[in-house]
């Protein structure tokens, strides 16, 4: 019995004694090495040379001054961590935990493990999800390409009506995912799954030289004509693959299985207002999975790099600035 080990269930390889999780200076140096691999630069004006560190006793650790714009900054300025009073060691650990947990990590779990309030953990987790947003596929012509296959499929997330006997059941939320076989996925929350709402998403995010694979839904035939080829499977007739397994949407279905297990088993419920960030989280981990040669540490570093140029506020920006 002891020899029966499922590799996919092996524990996360996090060394909690690593100084970056316990020492504030080491955590700061770690963040600087990721965000500024070529040395610090001013996030206000971009200056790289006319800057110097302020090491006086009256200055907070990590403070840097720019002589070009006369502004001071630290490694958190210009990122989702800006103006946060949470220790950098906790930020580094939160990033690692969320990037290492295949099905996600709830804010309640973060709150217990980091020793912060639930409200703080909730806001940290959403900032980290904001860091995970990635639309680089649009800059390279979209998912897929010549001789490549992209699967498009929709699913619905939300709890079961029988579990909401004490109140009116909520409608499940529709999610459209586009998955390149052997590559990346990008997901979207759509209010209604119709040909009118689905087509703009597909043509914007998928290279038209790709082969498009879908199910038999009537929302896909017209948009399928815009791609090099369009294959369909009839799920209602228990058909899941054709042409020797070439035509199928099983890759998208596999992604949905991870998404639903995370939302149902870890988060339990997801509000429609924040669903797009949860989708970005699951997309990010799938796009930076071990199967593509990206392990936990590299995945975490990539998420921290993605923190640059992004902010989230409790309130509107003008109110937050005056807080």
N, C-alpha and C positions, 0 to 999 in steps of 0.2 A: 504493500500500500504506500509506503514512504517513497517508493521509486516513481510513483505516479505524480508527476509535476507538470502542470500546465504552464508553458513558458509565458503565454500572454498575461498570466496572472501573477508574475513575479513582482516583488515589491519595488517601489520607486527607489532609485539609487541616490538618495540625498544624504550627504554627510553633514548632519546638524552641528558637528563640532567645527566645521569650516569657519574661519574667522570672519568671512563675509556675512555670516548670519549672526555673529555675536559681537563684533567690534565695529563701531561706527566709522572709524577712519578707514578700515579695510573695506567696508561696504562702499564708502565713497570712492575709494580708489578703483574698486571693481566697476562701479557705474561709469566712472570717467574713462576707464580703458575700453568700455563698450561704446559709449556715446562719442568719445573723442579719441579714436585709435591713432590719429596723427597729431594729437596735442589739442589743448582746449582752444575754442574760438568763441567769440562773443555772439550770443544768440540774438542780440539787439541789432548789431550792424554787420556781423560776419567777420570782424577783424581777428586775425590770427597772430600777429606779431606784436602789436603795441598793447599787450596785456601783461599783467603781473599779479601774483598772488599776494593777498593781504594777510600777513601772519601776525599782526599785532594782537595783544591780549584782549583788546576791545572788539576785535573782529570775530565773527562766527567762523567755525572751521569750514574750509573749502571755498571761502569767498575769493573771487577774482575781480580785478578792476580793469576796465578797458579805457585806455587813454584816448581812443578815437571818438567815442560817443559819451565818455565820462559816466558810464553805467557800470554797476557792479552785478555780478551774477555767480551762481553756483551750478553744479551739474544738473540740478533739477529744473532750472529755469528753461522755459521753452519746451516743457514736456508735461505729461499728465501728472507728474509728481510736483509741479510747481505750487508754491504756497502751502504745501502740506506740512503739518507738524508731526507726522508719523515718522518714527526713526527709520533711517535708510536700511538698517538691518532687517526691519520688518517688511519694507518694500521688496527687498531682494528675495526674501524667503517667500513672500506672497506670489511673486512672479514665478519662482521655481515650482511652488506647489500647484499653481494653476496650469502651468505648462507641462507638468509631469503627470497630471491626472487625466487619463484618457477620456473619462466621461464627465469631467469637470469637478469643481469643488465648491460647495455651497458657502455663502457668506457666514452662516452660522458656524460651519466647520473652521473657516478662517478666523473668525472671532475667538473661538476657543484656542486654536493653535498659536495665534499671534499675541493673544493677551490684550486685544483692543476691544472697544465696544462693537456691538453688532452694526450700528450705524456707520462706524468707521470702516469696518470690514466690507460692508455693502458698497460703500462708495469706492473703496480701493479696488474691489473686484470689477466694478464697471469701468474704472479708469484703465485697468489692465486689459479688459476686453476692447476698449477703444484703441489701445496700443496694437492689438492683434489685427485690426482692420487692414486689409491689403487689396489693392486693386491694380497691382502691377501688370496683371494679365492684359488689361486694356491698353497699356503702353506698348505691348509687344504684339498687338493685333488680335488679341482675344485667345480664349482657350482653343486648343486643337490646332488645326492647320492641315496642309496637304498630307494625305495618307494617315490621318489621325481620326480618332473616333471620340465624339462627345455625346454623352447620354443626358437627356433632359427628362426630369420626372418631378411630379408634385406629390406632396404628402400633407397630412394635417396633424398638428400637435395640440395637445391639451388633454385634460383629464376626462375620465368617463362620466357620462351623465348620471349613472347609478351611484357614483360617489358624491354627488351633490344634491342629495335628497333634501337637505335643509335649506336650499335656496335654488333659484332659477338656474338651470344648466346654461353654461356659457358656450357659445359656438366655438368650435375648434378653429385654429388659425392655419391658414394655408401657407406652405413653404414650397418654393420652386428651387430645385438644385440642378446645377449644370456641372457634370463631372467628366473630366477628360480621363480616359482609360490610361492608367499608369501615371497620371499626372495630378492636377489640382482640381479643386471643387470651389464653386462660388454659389452662395445661397441667398435667397431673397424672400422676404415676407410679402405676399400679395393679398390684397383685400378680397379679390375674386379671381378665380382661375378661369379666364376666358381667352379666346384667341387675341382679343384686343389688348389685354393686359400682359399676356405672356410674350407675344412677338417682340416688342421693343426690348425686353430684357435679353432674349436669346440672341437677337441680331447684334446687340451692343456688346455682348460678352463672349460670343463664340465666333471664331474665324470661319468665314463662309466657304473656305476650301475644305472644311471638315465634313466627315460623314456624321449625320445626326441620327441618334437612336432614341425612340420614344415608345410609349405604349400606344394603344389604339384610340386614345382620347381624341375627340374632335377639335381640340384646340391646336393640334400640331400639324395637320396636313398641309395647310397653306404655307406656314413658315418653313416646313420641311423642304418645300420646292426651292427655297432660296439657298440651299446648301448642295454640296457636290453629290450627295445621295441622302436618302432618308429611309431608314428601316424601322419597322414597327413590329411589336409582338402583341398578341391579343390575350391579355391577362384574364379577361372574363371567360375565356374558353380554356383556361389553365395552360396557356402557351407562354413559356418563359424564355425560350431561345429558339432561333432558327438559323439555317445555313451553317450547320456545324458549330453553333455557339457564337457566331459572329454578331448576329443581331439579337441584342438583349439590353435590358436596363438593370441588370443585377448589380453593377457597380454602384449605381445611384441608390438602389435598395439597401445595399450594405452600409452606405453612409447614413441613410435614414435610420437604420437599426441602432447605430451608435448615438445619433442625435436624440432619438426617442428614449433610449435607455438613460441618457444623461438627464434629459428634462424630467422624465417620470421618476427615475430612481434617485437623482441627486437634488435637483431643484424643485421637484414636485409641481410647481406651477410657475409660469412665466407670463408676465404682463405683456400685452400687445405693444405697449409703448417702448419696451426694452428688448423685444424679441430679436430685432436686427443685430443687437450686440451679442446676444447668446449665439446667433448664427455665425457671427464673425469669429467667435471663440472656437466653435466646433470646426469651422472651415480652416482656421489657422492650424489647429493641431493635426488635422487630416493632411493639410498641404505641407506640413513639416514633420511627417511621421517617420518612424524608424525604417519603414520600407523604402524611403527615399534617401536613407543614409543620414538622417538627422536625429540625433539622440537628445535626451532631456536638456543637457547643458547648452548645446548649440541652439535648441529651440527657445530656451529661456533668453539667451543673449539676443536672439532675433526679435523677440517680443519687446525687450528693453530698448533696442534700437528703434522699434516702431513707436515708442513713446514720444519721440521728437515731433514738435509742431502740432501737438494735439492737447486740447484742454477740455475738461468737463466741469460744470459748476453746479452747486446746489441751487443757486439762483441765477437770474440773468446776469451776464458779464458785468454790466455797469453797477449793479447792486453788490455783486461779489467783490468788485474792486474797492468799494467803499466800506466793506465789512471790517 
